[in-house]
């Protein structure tokens, strides 16, 4: 079975929240997840206060 390639800082990723697809840029890579920067409009749609969100390595695809 092929292992998933993990994102690096600066990579663009696609992920899903609230039934919608979002694209963001990885700002930090953690052991089990990445911190992703999204634009202000997407942050409002996701109902988050800051434009940074945590995405599990299992829940994104590299662009």
C-alpha positions, 0 to 999 in steps of 0.5 A: 500500500502506498503511503500518503505524501505529507504536505510541507510548509508553503504547500497548497492543500484542499480540505472539506469543512461544513460540506464545502471545499476549501484551499489553503496554504500550510503554515506549520507541519505537526506530527498528526496535522497541519496548520493551514491559512485560509482567506478571511471569507473562508474563515467566516464561512467556517465560523472561525475567528482567525484565518488559521485552522488545523487539518489532520494529515488524513483530511487533506489533499495536496494541490 
